[in-house]
Amino acid sequence: MTLGPRLELRQSQSLVMTVQLQQAIKLLALTNVELEAFIAAEMEKNPLLDGGGEEVAAPVAAAAETAGTDELIAAGNAAADAPLDADYAAETFHHDGPTDSVADGPVAGGAGSSGSGAGDGEGIDFDAVAAAGETLADVLAEQAAAAFADPVERLIAGHLIEQIDDAGYLPADAAADVASRLDTTPARVEAVLAVIRRFDPVGCGARTLAECLAAQAAEADRLDPCMAALLDNLDLVARGDMASLRRLCDVDQEDLTDMIRELRGYNPKPGLKYGSGTAQAVVADVLVHRARGGGWVVELNAATLPRVLVDRRYHARLAAAAPHGGKAATRAAKSFLSDALASANWLVRALDQRARTIVKVATELVRQQEAFFEHGVEQLKPLTLRAIAEAIGMHESTVSRVTSNKYLQCERGLFELKYFFTSGIAATDGGEAASALAVKNRIARLIAAEPAAAPLSDDKLVDLLQAEGFDIARRTVAKYREALGLGSSVARRRAKLLEAAA
């Protein structure tokens, strides 16, 4: 056998992802508001797209009633083409966030884009609202410009303010880092920082909760040695150790109660008054309401659903116009018009298919969680993406994209579609499992109704839940209680004693 170079022909099959297929898949993950921004960008590039036409979802009738779910699913399966419903496990372009790229460029806009329809002319101008809003950094920087005449101190203040988070806190090593970077003394940085803590909102620039509250106490002229001692022992306040606090602060019970009442009047996160900017509006993508004859109507939110069509009259006018410049210019013009028409036709079809897919997934979700819409969170059932995917004959990855970053509005409120997918807790009698959210809700209700003098322990909660049919372990109860932000029975008892004393 000789070794050497040679040519061979081989046949193999592979899945090739076209740019249009990648775009179609990514359109599923966009919310209606994000989709509007994407379409606006496409309209700037393609003269044959017109935003003044009927709603994209018109072919879907924009709604479906769960009373005829089986018929809807069958029709939806026939309407939804296969390219969007495939498992591309190795894809490198799969993203579900609002800042995902589409094709070769980023999606224009995001969650803060206008929530109005493209053609109504009466939507809220979110860009104007965002421009008018002030961030915490803006507020502090404005005060620093007035407070510091020395340019070095103003520079120090600017570096410190840059590192203050949304809650108003500064990293523990920020002052030393600024001193090193600006080649100045730590004492000078601390002096600037002390001034910043007196800015409005008072307490911003603190590195610990004690520093934050101390700044507010000083501003209220209440930072005496007793209050300073109380702030140095916040752990004892959290534990409700009144005896130790009276001894350390050298006060009687009445004075201690007054100090704790004063402490509760302070803001532990002063920076949240401004945050990092204007809050992003959450707009429902799917609307659910009761049908007259029973069941539920599922429809896309027409107020945020972009409208687009192909302007065929304009295409005909452009095609009829004879370009100047010879045969090469004619070929280039025809090629451009042909590509623009194909791209516009594809986008309209892709948007229609996206609308159908979202309605189909949302309708099946409402059907499987109908008890929640009728009776509330206690009737929420365990549900997985796979269960929805199998019921409607689509792939699990498609359902995942459809339910990412999208919200459903019903008479019970606004919910992210992912909210309805939850793990289950088995029933003690072997019956139908309950969702984890339903169990959390029940734990919260039991704790809310517990007597102040005898808070329910985790073991007692287990007994009560098992008596109600939930097969749940103590560690699961403790995990759910902590996830709800509820302390242990001991912590709750101390908190209620402090509340009663105040």
C-alpha positions in Angstrom: 0.0 0.0 0.0 1.5 3.3 -1.1 1.0 6.6 0.8 0.5 9.7 -1.2 -2.0 12.5 -1.9 -5.1 11.6 -3.9 -8.6 13.0 -4.7 -11.8 11.3 -3.4 -15.5 12.1 -3.9 -17.8 11.5 -1.0 -21.5 12.1 -0.4 -22.8 13.2 3.0 -25.8 14.8 4.5 -25.7 17.8 6.8 -28.1 20.4 8.2 -27.3 23.8 6.7 -28.8 26.9 8.4 -29.7 29.6 6.0 -29.6 33.2 7.2 -33.4 33.5 6.7 -34.0 30.3 8.8 -31.8 31.7 11.6 -33.8 35.0 11.5 -37.1 33.1 11.6 -36.0 31.1 14.6 -34.9 34.3 16.4 -38.1 36.1 15.7 -39.8 33.6 18.0 -37.8 34.8 21.0 -38.6 38.5 20.4 -41.4 40.2 22.3 -44.0 42.3 20.3 -42.2 45.5 21.4 -38.8 44.2 20.4 -40.3 42.9 17.1 -41.6 46.4 16.3 -38.0 47.8 16.6 -36.7 45.0 14.4 -39.3 45.7 11.7 -38.6 49.4 11.8 -34.9 48.7 11.1 -35.9 46.4 8.2 -38.2 49.0 6.7 -35.3 51.4 6.6 -33.3 49.0 4.5 -36.2 47.7 2.3 -38.3 50.3 0.4 -40.9 47.6 -0.5 -42.0 47.2 3.2 -44.9 49.4 4.3 -46.0 49.7 8.0 -49.5 51.2 7.3 -51.2 47.9 6.5 -53.2 45.4 8.4 -51.9 43.6 11.4 -49.4 40.8 10.8 -51.5 38.4 12.8 -54.7 39.0 10.8 -54.5 35.6 9.0 -54.5 33.9 12.5 -57.7 35.9 13.4 -55.4 37.0 16.2 -57.4 34.9 18.7 -58.5 31.4 19.5 -61.0 30.0 22.0 -59.9 27.1 24.3 -63.4 25.7 23.9 -62.2 24.4 20.5 -58.7 23.7 21.5 -58.3 20.5 19.5 -59.5 22.1 16.3 -57.2 25.0 16.9 -54.1 22.9 17.5 -54.8 20.8 14.5 -55.2 23.9 12.3 -52.1 25.5 13.9 -50.0 22.4 13.2 -51.0 22.5 9.6 -50.3 26.2 9.4 -47.0 26.3 11.1 -44.2 25.3 8.8 -41.5 22.9 9.8 -38.4 25.1 9.5 -39.0 26.9 12.8 -39.7 23.6 14.6 -36.4 21.8 14.7 -33.8 20.8 17.2 -30.6 22.6 16.5 -28.7 21.5 19.5 -25.3 22.6 18.3 -26.4 26.0 17.1 -24.2 28.9 18.0 -26.9 31.6 17.3 -29.5 30.5 19.9 -30.2 33.4 22.3 -33.4 34.3 24.1 -32.5 37.8 25.4 -33.7 41.1 24.3 -30.2 42.1 23.0 -29.8 39.1 20.7 -28.5 39.7 17.3 -30.6 38.8 14.2 -28.6 37.6 11.2 -25.5 39.7 11.0 -26.6 42.7 13.1 -28.0 43.5 16.5 -31.8 43.9 17.0 -32.7 47.5 17.0 -34.2 48.6 20.3 -35.2 46.3 23.2 -37.6 46.3 26.1 -37.6 50.0 26.3 -38.9 50.5 22.7 -42.3 52.0 22.1 -45.1 49.8 23.2 -47.6 51.3 20.7 -48.6 50.0 17.3 -46.6 51.3 14.5 -49.6 53.0 12.9 -51.7 54.3 15.7 -49.8 57.5 16.4 -51.0 57.7 20.0 -48.6 55.5 21.8 -46.4 56.5 24.7 -43.1 57.9 23.7 -40.8 55.8 25.9 -37.7 57.4 24.4 -38.9 60.8 25.7 -39.6 59.3 29.1 -36.2 57.7 29.2 -34.5 61.0 28.2 -36.4 62.9 31.0 -35.5 60.4 33.7 -32.6 61.0 36.1 -30.3 58.2 37.3 -28.7 58.1 40.8 -25.3 58.9 39.2 -26.7 62.0 37.5 -28.2 63.3 40.8 -25.0 62.7 42.8 -22.8 64.1 40.0 -24.9 67.3 39.9 -24.6 67.8 43.7 -20.8 67.0 43.5 -20.3 69.8 40.9 -21.8 72.3 43.4 -20.2 70.9 46.5 -16.5 70.6 45.4 -14.7 73.7 44.2 -11.3 71.9 44.2 -10.9 70.1 40.8 -9.0 67.3 42.4 -11.8 66.7 44.9 -14.4 66.9 42.1 -12.4 64.3 40.2 -12.3 62.0 43.3 -16.0 62.4 43.7 -16.6 61.5 40.1 -14.6 58.3 40.4 -16.5 57.3 43.6 -19.9 58.1 42.2 -19.2 55.8 39.2 -18.8 52.9 41.5 -22.0 53.4 43.6 -24.6 50.8 42.8 -28.3 51.2 42.3 -29.1 50.7 46.0 -26.6 53.5 46.9 -23.7 51.4 48.2 -20.0 51.5 47.4 -17.7 48.5 47.2 -15.6 48.0 50.3 -12.3 48.6 48.6 -13.5 51.5 46.3 -11.9 54.3 48.4 -8.5 52.6 48.5 -8.7 51.9 44.7 -9.6 55.5 43.9 -6.7 56.8 46.1 -4.3 54.5 44.3 -5.6 55.3 40.8 -5.5 59.1 41.4 -2.2 59.0 43.4 -3.8 60.8 46.4 -4.1 60.0 50.1 -6.8 57.7 51.4 -7.7 60.4 54.0 -8.5 62.8 51.2 -10.8 60.3 49.5 -12.5 59.5 52.8 -13.1 63.2 53.3 -14.8 63.5 49.9 -16.8 60.3 50.6 -18.1 61.8 53.8 -19.5 64.7 51.9 -21.1 62.5 49.3 -22.9 60.6 52.0 -24.7 63.8 53.0 -26.0 64.3 49.4 -29.6 63.6 48.7 -30.6 60.8 49.0 -28.7 60.7 52.3 -26.6 57.6 52.9 -25.5 56.9 49.3 -21.8 56.1 49.2 -21.9 53.9 52.3 -20.0 50.7 52.3 -22.1 48.9 54.9 -25.6 49.1 56.2 -24.3 50.6 59.5 -22.5 53.5 57.6 -25.7 54.2 55.5 -27.9 54.4 58.6 -25.3 56.4 60.5 -25.3 59.0 57.8 -29.1 59.3 58.0 -29.0 59.4 61.8 -26.4 62.2 61.6 -28.6 64.1 59.1 -31.5 63.9 61.6 -29.2 64.9 64.5 -29.8 61.6 66.2 -26.3 60.1 66.0 -25.5 60.2 69.7 -23.2 57.6 71.4 -26.2 55.4 72.2 -27.4 55.3 68.6 -23.8 54.7 67.4 -23.6 51.7 69.7 -26.9 50.4 68.4 -25.7 50.8 64.8 -22.5 48.9 65.7 -24.6 45.9 66.8 -27.2 45.5 64.1 -26.8 41.8 64.3 -28.3 41.9 67.8 -31.2 44.0 66.5 -31.8 41.3 63.9 -31.8 38.6 66.5 -34.0 40.7 68.9 -31.5 40.4 71.7 -33.0 43.3 73.7 -31.1 42.6 77.0 -27.7 42.8 75.3 -28.7 46.0 73.4 -29.8 47.7 76.6 -26.5 46.9 78.2 -24.3 47.9 75.2 -26.3 51.1 74.5 -26.6 51.9 78.3 -30.3 52.8 78.0 -33.5 51.5 79.5 -36.2 49.6 77.6 -38.2 52.8 76.7 -35.2 54.5 75.2 -34.2 51.4 73.3 -37.7 51.0 71.9 -37.6 54.7 70.8 -34.2 54.2 69.1 -35.4 51.1 67.2 -38.4 53.0 66.1 -36.1 55.8 64.8 -33.9 53.2 63.1 -36.9 51.7 61.2 -37.7 55.1 59.8 -34.4 55.2 57.9 -34.0 53.9 54.3 -31.5 51.0 54.1 -31.3 51.3 50.3 -31.5 55.1 49.5 -30.3 54.8 46.0 -33.4 52.9 44.9 -35.2 56.2 44.9 -33.6 56.7 41.4 -32.1 53.4 40.5 -30.1 53.1 37.3 -32.6 54.8 35.0 -36.2 54.7 33.8 -38.0 51.5 34.7 -38.6 49.3 31.7 -42.3 48.9 30.9 -43.6 45.3 30.7 -46.1 44.9 28.0 -48.3 41.9 27.5 -47.7 39.9 24.3 -50.7 37.6 24.8 -54.1 38.5 26.1 -56.5 36.0 27.8 -60.1 36.7 28.6 -63.3 34.7 29.1 -65.4 33.7 26.1 -69.1 34.4 26.2 -70.1 30.8 25.8 -67.5 29.5 28.3 -63.8 28.8 28.0 -61.1 31.3 27.3 -60.1 33.5 24.3 -56.3 33.7 23.6 -55.2 36.5 21.4 -52.1 38.5 20.5 -51.9 42.0 21.9 -52.8 44.0 18.8 -51.7 47.3 20.5 -48.1 46.2 20.3 -48.2 43.9 17.3 -46.3 45.5 14.4 -48.1 46.0 11.1 -46.3 45.4 7.8 -47.1 44.5 4.2 -45.4 44.4 0.8 -46.0 47.5 -1.2 -46.5 45.9 -4.6 -47.7 49.1 -6.3 -44.4 50.7 -5.5 -42.6 47.7 -6.7 -44.4 47.9 -10.0 -43.5 51.5 -10.4 -39.9 50.9 -9.7 -39.8 48.0 -12.1 -41.4 50.0 -14.8 -39.0 52.9 -14.5 -36.0 52.6 -16.8 -32.8 53.1 -15.0 -30.0 55.3 -16.5 -26.5 54.0 -17.0 -26.7 51.1 -19.5 -27.2 47.4 -19.2 -25.1 47.0 -16.0 -27.2 49.6 -14.2 -30.4 47.8 -15.4 -29.2 44.4 -14.2 -28.2 45.9 -10.8 -31.6 47.6 -10.4 -33.5 44.5 -11.3 -31.3 42.4 -8.9 -31.9 44.9 -6.1 -35.7 44.9 -6.7 -35.8 41.1 -6.9 -33.9 40.7 -3.6 -36.0 43.4 -1.9 -39.3 41.7 -3.0 -38.1 38.3 -1.9 -36.9 39.6 1.5 -40.2 41.5 2.0 -42.3 38.5 1.1 -40.3 36.3 3.4 -40.6 38.7 6.4 -44.4 38.9 6.0 -44.6 35.1 5.9 -42.2 34.7 8.9 -44.2 37.2 11.0 -47.5 35.4 10.2 -45.9 32.0 11.1 -44.6 33.5 14.3 -48.0 34.8 15.3 -49.6 31.4 14.6 -47.0 29.6 16.6 -47.3 32.0 19.6 -51.1 31.6 19.6 -50.9 27.9 19.3 -48.4 27.5 22.3 -50.3 30.0 24.5 -53.6 28.3 23.8 -52.3 24.9 24.8 -50.7 26.5 27.9 -54.1 28.0 28.9 -55.8 24.7 28.3 -53.5 22.8 30.5 -53.5 25.5 33.2 -57.2 26.2 33.0 -57.7 25.6 36.7 -55.3 28.4 37.5 -57.3 30.9 35.4 -60.5 29.8 37.1 -59.3 29.4 40.7 -55.9 31.0 41.2 -52.3 30.0 42.0 -53.4 27.2 44.4 -54.7 25.3 41.3 -51.5 25.7 39.3 -50.4 22.3 38.0 -46.8 21.1 37.4 -46.0 21.7 33.7 -42.9 21.3 31.5 -42.0 22.6 28.1 -41.9 19.0 26.8 -45.6 18.5 27.8 -46.6 21.5 25.7 -44.4 20.5 22.9 -45.8 17.0 22.7 -49.4 18.2 22.9 -49.0 20.6 19.9 -46.6 18.5 17.9 -43.6 20.9 18.0 -40.1 20.6 19.4 -39.3 21.6 22.9 -36.7 24.2 21.8 -39.5 26.0 19.8 -41.7 26.2 22.8 -38.8 27.5 24.9 -38.2 30.3 22.4 -41.9 31.2 22.2 -42.2 31.5 26.0 -39.0 33.4 26.6 -39.4 37.1 27.5 -43.1 37.1 26.8 -45.9 38.1 29.1 -49.6 37.0 29.4 -52.3 39.4 30.6 -55.4 37.9 32.2 -58.0 38.8 34.8 -55.6 37.6 37.5 -52.8 39.9 36.4 -49.7 40.0 34.2 -47.5 36.9 34.2 -44.4 35.8 32.3 -45.2 32.7 30.2 -42.4 30.9 32.0 -44.4 31.4 35.2 -46.7 28.6 34.2 -43.9 26.0 34.0 -43.2 24.7 37.4 -42.0 21.5 39.1 -44.4 19.3 41.1 -44.9 18.1 44.6 -46.3 14.6 44.8 -49.6 13.9 46.5 -49.7 11.8 49.6 -52.5 9.7 48.2 -50.8 9.1 44.9 -53.1 11.5 43.1 -52.3 14.4 40.9 -49.1 16.4 41.9 -49.3 20.0 42.9 -47.0 22.7 41.5 -44.2 24.1 43.6 -45.7 27.6 43.2 -49.0 26.4 44.7 -47.1 24.9 47.6 -45.2 28.1 48.2 -48.4 30.0 48.2 -49.9 27.6 50.7 -46.9 28.0 53.0 -47.1 31.8 52.8 -50.8 31.7 53.7 -50.2 29.3 56.7 -47.4 31.6 58.0 -49.6 34.7 57.5 -52.3 33.2 59.6 -50.1 31.8 62.4 -50.6 33.2 65.9 -48.0 35.8 66.9 -47.2 34.0 70.2 -46.7 30.6 68.6 -45.2 30.8 65.0 -45.2 27.6 63.0 -42.0 25.7 62.9 -40.9 23.9 59.7 -41.8 20.6 61.2 -45.3 21.8 62.0 -45.6 23.2 58.5 -44.7 19.8 57.1 -47.4 18.2 59.2 -50.1 20.7 58.1 -49.1 20.4 54.4 -49.0 16.6 54.5 -52.5 16.6 56.2 -53.6 18.7 53.1 -52.2 16.0 50.7 -48.8 17.4 49.9 -46.0 14.8 50.2 -43.2 17.2 51.1 -40.0 17.0 53.1 -38.9 19.4 55.8 -35.9 20.6 53.9 -38.2 21.4 50.9 -40.4 23.5 53.2 -37.4 25.3 54.6 -36.1 26.0 51.0 -39.5 27.3 49.9 -39.9 29.5 53.1 -36.5 31.1 52.5 -37.3 31.6 48.8 -40.4 33.6 50.0 -38.2 35.8 52.2 -39.7 34.4 55.4 -37.5 33.8 58.4 -37.5 30.8 60.7 -40.1 30.5 63.5 -37.6 31.9 66.0 -36.8 34.9 63.8 -40.5 35.6 63.1 -41.3 35.4 66.8 -38.6 38.0 67.6 -39.7 40.2 64.8 -43.2 40.2 66.1 -42.0 41.0 69.6 -40.0 44.0 68.3 -43.0 45.1 66.3 -45.2 44.9 69.3 -42.7 46.8 71.4 -42.5 49.6 68.8 
